[in-house]
Amino acid sequence: MDCSTNWLQKVDTEFEKEVINKKEKYVKRMSQDYYWYSPILREQLTDRFGDCVLSPRSEKELIDIIKFAVRYKVPIVVRGGGTGNYGQIVPLKGGIVLDTSRLTNVIYIEKGAGTFQAGVKLGTIERLLKESDQELRFFPSTYLKSTVAGFIAGGTGGIGSIEYGTLWDEGNILSLTILTMEETPRKQLVQSKEELAQYIHSYGISGIILEATLALAPRTNWVDLFVHFTGLDQALLFSEKVANDPIIKKRLVSVCEAPLSAAFRPIETFTNARTATVLLQIDSCHIEKVKQQVENDGGTIAASFSEYIKKHKLRSSDFSWNHVTLWWLNRHPTDTYLQGRFDPRDYLSQVRTLKKVYQDEVLIHFEWIKAGGKVVPNSQPIIRFTTIERLQEIIATFRECGIKVSNPHTYVLEEGGKDDWIDAICDAKMHNDPFDLLNPGKTNRLALAGDQIV
């Protein structure tokens, strides 16, 4: 247990002070995620920390922590790898930061499915699956650090979502084992789509994920392609064709407007600031078909890109999804981003409207995915930030254009745009967490009376 309290005034030696200071720094670090992508959250959450960090090594230790917290009405925020972007794991009311990274048992791996404890890293799973010639269906760009439960409670989709959809799509998460936040914690197995939705992207407010059973995919020989186009329209139209082609098996279809990809330092020999780019991960069986489509649409494939990636032990995930934002912010730290789902029937018109109004103030970044069985253009555009008022105006314009915004500048669950299941999440919270101790303050839907949810 590492606590940050007023102990410093009670100690005498410099050694003791140094130990306490280190613990305080550790607690502060473990109380944060990547909320600093947002200038709004940076202002709101910078001084919010837990009081201590607890890292259970077993189910029994985890249950003991829950019992302690309920007995003394201490809030708990559950933390996985800490790679979220919305302040999901930032404690608003102090308390315990529950680090699940030591819960790393691999329960079983069989053909088509695997069960893992909450703290197993997705990168570890992907490595282990090679032994059975399998792979994860999809994973976030931060998969080397992201944990199973952290991804489920805070994520959406990622590399592979163009084939298999999102966390909500049936058949991806097969079951969850949940611990309730009660004096005597209940252990629940949830399996139906409706039950699972109470815990997916819930910020951990509705229950503590102990184990997860994930559907797995047969291992594929993926090849990386990096394609340049002189204009954004060309890149988008090409990417749409690849994304919608039922024959081409793909894991990634990522589009960056110029000059976004020029910020990718490890592959800067393949980039320039003048071209739009499409990063693909394609089944090796379908490379020739994709190359023909590139030629037909006037693109240029970067020679030897796939070989370079393998030789230098790089990953396409490092240059897609929110890693695009991270690379850009490394060079332009005052900028920020948005998240939005464009209309697959009208996305080109929506992009043209935004570019006409905002020009280089909005830089387009698309990740094509499946959601509910339909191919859709998911987007994480870069915003050249000036003021909060201007950012809010841009968000309003996105919505006026018919783009469904998942606002990454709020820590409130339903304000983030992924609110389809918010009522079910809150129902589960009221049933499983009667004293509102799990990550309190992350939803506006719950009214409190005394110390119990009503």
ZAZATI-793750 format. One line per 3 residues: number of its first residue (from 0); their letters; for each residue x, y, z negated of C-alpha. Coordinates in nm, 3 decimals, padded with zeros to 5 digits. Each point is the difference from the previous one (the first is absolute). Layout:
<atoms>
NUM	a	X:Y:Z; ...
</atoms>
This chain:
<atoms>
0	mdc	00.000:00.000:00.000; 00.144:00.338:00.106; -00.176:00.293:-00.162
3	stn	00.011:00.373:00.056; -00.111:00.171:-00.323; 00.125:00.264:-00.241
6	wlq	00.255:-00.242:-00.143; 00.285:00.226:00.110; -00.048:00.234:-00.295
9	kvd	00.035:-00.294:-00.242; 00.337:-00.130:00.116; 00.338:00.126:-00.108
12	tef	00.277:-00.141:00.217; 00.087:00.101:00.354; -00.010:-00.367:00.098
15	eke	-00.359:-00.032:-00.121; -00.098:00.317:00.184; 00.157:-00.130:00.321
18	vin	-00.192:-00.329:-00.029; -00.330:00.179:-00.057; 00.063:00.241:00.289
21	kke	00.069:-00.292:00.234; -00.321:-00.166:-00.109; -00.196:00.319:00.056
24	kyv	00.143:00.034:00.350; -00.087:-00.363:00.073; -00.359:00.045:-00.118
27	krm	-00.038:00.313:00.213; 00.137:-00.178:00.306; -00.231:-00.297:-00.050
30	sqd	-00.297:00.237:-00.037; 00.036:00.130:00.356; -00.053:-00.111:00.357
33	yyw	00.046:00.180:00.332; -00.267:00.261:-00.073; 00.259:00.267:00.084
36	ysp	-00.087:-00.053:00.368; -00.284:00.237:-00.086; 00.068:00.360:-00.108
39	ilr	-00.335:-00.002:-00.181; 00.072:-00.315:-00.201; 00.353:00.118:-00.063
42	eql	-00.144:00.295:-00.184; -00.269:-00.199:-00.184; 00.193:-00.308:-00.110
45	tdr	00.361:00.105:-00.060; -00.043:00.016:-00.380; -00.221:-00.310:-00.044
48	fgd	00.172:-00.297:-00.162; -00.075:-00.307:-00.206; 00.121:-00.039:-00.357
51	cvl	00.173:-00.333:00.052; 00.069:-00.277:00.252; -00.082:-00.364:-00.073
54	spr	00.114:-00.283:00.228; -00.169:-00.331:-00.087; 00.184:-00.314:00.107
57	sek	-00.296:-00.235:-00.028; -00.377:-00.013:00.003; 00.000:-00.033:-00.380
60	eli	00.208:00.315:-00.044; -00.231:00.185:00.239; -00.307:-00.108:-00.199
63	dii	00.166:00.107:-00.326; 00.062:00.346:00.148; -00.364:00.028:00.109
66	kfa	-00.122:-00.099:-00.349; 00.230:00.256:-00.160; -00.111:00.277:00.235
69	vry	-00.371:-00.070:-00.051; 00.038:-00.023:-00.379; 00.166:00.342:-00.017
72	kvp	-00.178:00.152:00.304; 00.325:00.060:00.189; -00.035:00.066:00.377
75	ivv	00.179:-00.232:00.241; 00.114:00.075:00.354; 00.112:-00.309:00.189
78	rgg	00.306:00.044:00.221; 00.137:-00.220:00.276; 00.286:00.120:00.219
81	gtg	-00.102:00.366:-00.036; 00.000:00.069:00.375; -00.349:00.157:00.022
84	nyg	-00.052:00.355:00.121; -00.304:00.132:-00.184; 00.098:00.001:-00.366
87	qiv	-00.179:-00.332:-00.052; 00.236:-00.103:-00.280; 00.055:00.342:-00.158
90	plk	-00.151:-00.009:-00.351; -00.238:00.292:-00.053; -00.048:-00.072:-00.371
93	ggi	00.333:-00.145:-00.109; 00.002:-00.348:-00.148; 00.165:-00.316:00.132
96	vld	00.152:-00.038:00.345; -00.043:-00.373:00.057; 00.283:-00.116:00.226
99	tsr	-00.099:-00.334:00.158; 00.328:-00.051:00.187; 00.104:-00.287:-00.233
102	ltn	-00.311:-00.205:00.079; 00.171:-00.173:00.290; -00.124:-00.359:00.005
105	viy	-00.072:-00.149:00.341; -00.292:-00.225:-00.091; -00.007:-00.188:00.331
108	iek	00.057:00.037:00.372; -00.179:-00.230:00.242; -00.093:00.019:00.365
111	gag	-00.216:00.308:00.051; -00.009:00.128:-00.360; 00.214:00.090:-00.300
114	tfq	-00.070:00.100:-00.359; 00.230:00.245:-00.176; 00.018:00.184:-00.330
117	agv	-00.056:00.374:00.004; 00.364:00.108:-00.001; 00.136:-00.209:00.287
120	klg	00.141:00.231:00.264; -00.137:-00.031:00.352; 00.354:-00.002:00.136
123	tie	00.076:-00.302:-00.220; -00.310:-00.178:00.127; 00.091:00.070:00.363
126	rll	00.344:-00.149:-00.061; -00.138:-00.309:-00.176; -00.253:-00.064:00.274
129	kes	00.275:-00.059:00.254; 00.054:-00.340:-00.162; -00.351:-00.110:00.105
132	dqe	00.011:00.180:00.338; -00.259:00.254:-00.116; -00.025:00.375:-00.061
135	lrf	-00.225:00.256:-00.162; -00.295:00.107:00.211; 00.080:00.367:-00.062
138	fps	00.196:00.215:-00.243; 00.081:00.368:-00.067; 00.315:00.166:00.129
141	tyl	00.126:-00.004:-00.361; -00.040:-00.379:-00.024; 00.349:-00.060:-00.139
144	kst	-00.102:00.182:-00.321; -00.379:-00.038:00.005; -00.150:-00.266:-00.226
147	vag	-00.298:-00.221:00.077; -00.236:00.163:-00.250; 00.130:00.351:00.069
150	fia	-00.072:-00.037:00.370; -00.349:-00.136:-00.061; -00.091:00.265:-00.259
153	ggt	00.149:00.294:00.187; 00.045:-00.091:00.365; -00.205:-00.040:00.317
156	ggi	00.187:-00.181:00.276; 00.328:00.022:00.184; 00.227:-00.181:00.239
159	gsi	-00.216:-00.284:00.132; -00.334:00.177:-00.046; -00.037:00.026:00.377
162	eyg	-00.046:-00.379:-00.003; -00.158:-00.071:-00.339; -00.170:00.318:-00.116
165	tlw	00.009:00.154:-00.348; -00.021:-00.117:-00.359; -00.379:00.025:00.019
168	deg	-00.035:-00.226:00.303; -00.132:-00.341:-00.091; 00.253:-00.281:-00.006
171	nil	00.309:00.205:-00.090; -00.028:-00.008:-00.380; -00.142:-00.338:-00.096
174	slt	-00.030:00.053:-00.375; 00.115:00.210:-00.295; 00.041:-00.090:-00.364
177	ilt	-00.098:00.297:-00.216; 00.052:00.076:-00.369; -00.254:00.230:-00.163
180	mee	00.084:00.286:-00.235; -00.184:-00.125:-00.306; 00.077:-00.099:-00.360
183	tpr	-00.005:-00.360:00.122; 00.109:00.026:00.366; -00.195:-00.216:00.243
186	kql	00.174:-00.176:00.286; -00.211:00.015:00.314; 00.044:-00.162:00.341
189	vqs	-00.157:00.211:00.275; -00.038:-00.131:00.354; -00.294:00.149:00.189
192	kee	00.045:00.306:00.220; -00.224:00.205:-00.227; 00.188:-00.101:-00.315
195	laq	00.342:00.055:00.155; -00.098:00.349:00.114; -00.036:00.102:-00.365
198	yih	00.379:-00.026:-00.038; 00.141:00.089:00.344; 00.139:00.354:00.015
201	syg	-00.148:00.063:-00.344; 00.314:00.157:-00.155; -00.032:-00.272:-00.264
204	isg	-00.292:00.168:-00.177; -00.234:-00.302:00.013; 00.221:-00.283:-00.128
207	iil	00.358:-00.125:-00.020; 00.104:-00.227:00.287; 00.190:-00.298:-00.138
210	eat	00.020:-00.219:00.313; -00.095:00.021:00.366; -00.051:-00.262:00.269
213	lal	00.088:00.135:00.344; -00.069:-00.146:00.342; 00.322:-00.065:00.193
216	apr	00.080:-00.002:00.372; 00.213:-00.234:00.213; 00.347:00.143:00.053
219	tnw	00.046:00.183:00.331; 00.318:00.094:00.185; -00.049:00.377:00.005
222	vdl	00.192:00.233:00.232; 00.033:00.375:-00.059; -00.046:00.245:00.287
225	fvh	00.050:00.376:-00.008; -00.171:00.177:00.290; 00.035:00.365:00.107
228	ftg	-00.260:00.212:00.182; 00.029:00.356:00.124; -00.339:00.096:-00.143
231	ldq	-00.214:-00.089:-00.301; -00.305:-00.087:00.214; 00.205:-00.256:00.192
234	all	00.124:-00.160:-00.321; -00.348:-00.016:-00.151; -00.163:-00.149:00.309
237	fse	00.272:-00.263:00.030; -00.025:-00.088:-00.369; -00.378:-00.034:00.027
240	kva	00.038:-00.253:00.283; 00.247:-00.210:-00.198; -00.208:00.023:-00.318
243	ndp	-00.316:-00.116:00.178; 00.157:-00.269:00.220; -00.140:-00.332:-00.130
246	iik	00.287:-00.200:00.150; 00.293:00.192:-00.146; 00.078:-00.109:-00.354
249	krl	00.137:00.297:-00.190; 00.092:00.098:-00.352; 00.059:00.371:00.045
252	vsv	-00.117:00.275:00.237; 00.132:00.329:-00.138; -00.010:00.333:00.187
255	cea	00.201:00.311:-00.087; -00.034:00.336:00.167; 00.325:00.179:00.086
258	pls	00.209:00.085:-00.198; -00.099:-00.235:-00.286; 00.213:-00.298:00.095
261	aaf	00.308:00.223:00.023; -00.001:-00.007:-00.383; 00.070:-00.377:-00.004
264	rpi	00.369:00.023:-00.087; 00.094:-00.371:00.010; -00.118:-00.024:00.361
267	etf	00.078:00.355:00.113; 00.200:-00.130:00.297; -00.335:-00.119:00.144
270	tna	-00.200:00.317:-00.070; -00.022:00.357:00.120; -00.212:00.300:-00.093
273	rta	-00.175:00.029:00.337; -00.185:-00.326:00.047; -00.299:-00.167:-00.161
276	tvl	00.080:-00.354:-00.109; -00.182:-00.329:-00.049; 00.154:-00.254:-00.235
279	lqi	-00.122:-00.354:00.064; 00.047:-00.338:-00.160; -00.109:-00.262:00.253
282	dsc	-00.005:-00.378:00.019; 00.299:-00.096:00.215; -00.237:-00.200:00.223
285	hie	-00.166:00.324:00.116; 00.296:00.229:00.055; -00.012:-00.013:00.379
288	kvk	-00.367:00.096:00.003; 00.073:00.299:-00.224; 00.298:00.105:00.210
291	qqv	-00.220:-00.001:00.310; -00.253:00.221:-00.181; 00.278:00.242:-00.098
294	end	00.109:00.026:00.364; -00.358:00.049:00.120; -00.055:00.283:-00.250
297	ggt	00.324:00.185:00.070; 00.183:-00.081:-00.323; 00.362:-00.092:-00.063
300	iaa	00.111:-00.278:-00.233; 00.308:00.077:-00.211; 00.259:-00.255:00.111
303	sfs	00.140:-00.240:-00.261; -00.224:00.139:-00.276; -00.112:-00.339:-00.130
306	eyi	00.357:-00.129:-00.006; 00.115:00.314:-00.185; -00.273:-00.042:-00.263
309	kkh	00.104:-00.359:-00.068; 00.373:00.068:00.005; -00.029:00.284:-00.253
312	klr	-00.258:-00.185:-00.214; -00.261:00.269:00.050; -00.377:-00.050:00.002
315	ssd	-00.270:00.152:00.217; -00.189:00.064:-00.323; 00.268:00.259:-00.085
318	fsw	-00.123:00.218:00.289; -00.376:-00.041:-00.018; -00.294:00.072:-00.228
321	nhv	00.096:00.229:-00.288; 00.370:-00.046:00.066; -00.055:00.244:00.287
324	tlw	-00.112:00.256:-00.258; 00.297:-00.081:-00.223; 00.257:00.044:00.278
327	wln	-00.157:00.331:00.100; -00.013:00.131:-00.358; 00.367:-00.086:-00.044
330	rhp	00.076:00.269:00.259; -00.301:00.225:-00.062; -00.072:-00.028:-00.374
333	tdt	-00.264:00.276:-00.008; -00.229:-00.177:00.250; -00.269:-00.253:-00.083
336	ylq	-00.248:-00.235:00.170; -00.359:-00.120:00.032; -00.169:-00.333:00.051
339	grf	-00.294:-00.038:00.235; -00.183:-00.247:00.217; -00.070:00.131:00.350
342	dpr	-00.296:-00.106:00.213; 00.117:-00.279:00.236; -00.245:00.127:00.266
345	dyl	00.102:00.365:-00.024; 00.344:00.008:-00.162; 00.174:00.165:00.296
348	sqv	-00.246:00.289:-00.004; 00.046:00.032:-00.377; 00.379:00.013:00.040
351	rtl	-00.024:00.263:00.274; -00.227:00.217:-00.215; 00.243:-00.015:-00.291
354	kkv	00.298:00.078:00.222; -00.182:00.294:00.159; -00.083:00.151:-00.339
357	yqd	00.315:-00.083:-00.197; 00.268:-00.082:00.259; 00.317:-00.111:-00.186
360	evl	-00.158:00.067:-00.338; -00.152:-00.349:00.033; 00.226:-00.277:00.135
363	ihf	-00.185:-00.317:00.100; 00.093:-00.342:-00.137; -00.229:-00.297:00.076
366	ewi	00.000:-00.357:-00.131; -00.246:-00.218:00.191; -00.176:-00.252:-00.224
369	kag	-00.305:-00.222:-00.017; -00.269:00.085:-00.253; -00.317:-00.205:-00.019
372	gkv	00.111:-00.181:00.314; 00.028:00.320:00.208; 00.321:00.158:00.127
375	vpn	00.026:00.355:-00.132; 00.261:00.279:00.010; 00.113:00.055:-00.356
378	sqp	00.205:00.315:-00.046; 00.254:00.153:-00.238; 00.077:00.336:00.165
381	iir	00.270:00.232:-00.131; -00.119:00.344:-00.110; 00.242:00.294:00.011
384	ftt	-00.101:00.129:-00.341; -00.035:00.371:-00.073; -00.274:00.047:-00.261
387	ier	-00.257:-00.215:-00.179; -00.277:00.208:00.159; 00.137:-00.072:00.346
390	lqe	00.029:-00.371:-00.081; -00.363:-00.008:-00.113; -00.100:00.177:00.321
393	iia	00.180:-00.266:00.206; -00.175:-00.276:-00.195; -00.335:00.168:00.067
396	tfr	00.081:00.019:00.374; 00.086:-00.370:00.007; -00.340:-00.080:-00.147
399	ecg	-00.180:00.237:00.236; 00.162:-00.190:00.288; -00.152:-00.323:-00.130
402	ikv	00.322:-00.138:-00.152; -00.056:-00.189:-00.327; 00.260:00.147:-00.235
405	snp	00.150:-00.201:-00.285; 00.130:00.298:-00.192; 00.344:-00.077:-00.147
408	hty	-00.003:00.326:-00.197; -00.225:-00.121:-00.280; 00.042:-00.263:-00.270
411	vle	-00.379:-00.041:-00.036; -00.099:-00.332:00.153; -00.318:00.098:00.182
414	egg	00.144:00.330:00.129; 00.271:-00.191:00.182; -00.240:-00.117:00.270
417	kdd	00.005:-00.373:-00.079; -00.322:00.014:-00.199; -00.214:-00.266:00.172
420	wid	00.023:-00.222:-00.308; 00.029:00.264:-00.272; -00.333:-00.089:-00.163
423	aic	00.098:-00.368:-00.016; 00.342:00.093:-00.142; -00.160:00.215:-00.270
426	dak	-00.255:-00.271:-00.081; 00.286:-00.244:-00.055; 00.183:00.256:-00.214
429	mhn	-00.301:00.050:-00.227; -00.031:-00.376:-00.040; 00.371:-00.077:-00.044
432	dpf	00.132:00.316:-00.169; -00.269:00.125:-00.243; 00.228:00.257:-00.166
435	dll	00.134:00.151:00.327; 00.361:-00.086:-00.080; 00.109:-00.112:00.348
438	npg	00.152:00.294:00.188; -00.256:00.252:-00.135; -00.074:00.314:00.200
441	ktn	00.044:-00.149:00.349; -00.372:00.009:00.087; -00.274:00.262:-00.040
444	rla	-00.279:-00.259:00.004; 00.011:-00.099:-00.365; -00.169:00.198:-00.276
447	lag	00.136:-00.056:-00.349; -00.195:00.000:-00.324; 00.211:-00.024:-00.312
450	dqi	00.274:-00.250:00.070; -00.211:-00.237:00.209; -00.104:00.013:00.366
453	v	-00.373:00.028:00.055
</atoms>
